[in-house]
Amino acid sequence: ALSDAGWDGQWFRRAYFDDGQPLGTQSAAECQIDLIAQAWAVLSDAPPHEQQKQAMASVQQRLMDPQAGLIRLLDPPLATQVPSAGYIQAYPPGVRENGGQYSHAGIWALMAQARSAHWPDAADDACDLPYQSFTWLSAAHRSAHPTQGPAYELEPYVMAADVYSQPPRVGQGGWSWYTGAAAWMHRAAVESIFGLQLGAEALQLRPCVPSHWPRAELRLQRDGRSLRFVLLRGSL
């Protein structure tokens, strides 16, 4: 079903309306592509590899905005879609789930990028992309940026639910102190970038650290013990 009705040729569709019309299709004027469907295609590992690869390439091409430092939830934003896509269509274009950078989905995309960086056909510098996404999602990094910081207008020490993507509010944050997104961001840092996979009786490391990091360190408290892991970049 994913490879048939769920596939739109270059990415996965988001949903279907009751009348059979797809949402998240390139034949539509609005919401041609949606981030969540692409990220979870990789995180679930359900579709064929080539479709996962194409879906993530479409995310980078259609949803990532390097100039504004944003990963849009969908594009183009909804305005006149019939049937209505629901409450997200009530937001102005580019605000919250209507095409803004929505933190939950952006973090899932980061995690999908980190997973895809381990594919055998991935580029040598593939781990740079999830770290770039991390800096776009991080309030600390955004606030410290010379142009993004003044536009952001929120606290530099807490996660925001969303960042607007359409003029005149490009880069402005919304709904800060978003604890669910903060929890996912913590998981992305520990599990996807540092690569700590913690099970009931075992743990392993599968790091995806950016190429400019020579070293990374993590301390873990577990069962009354303090464990220290140090990753060092080697050379061949």
Order of alpha helices (4+ residues) and beta strands (2+ residues): beta-beta-beta-alpha-alpha-beta-beta-beta-beta-alpha-alpha-alpha-alpha-beta-beta-alpha-beta-beta-beta-beta
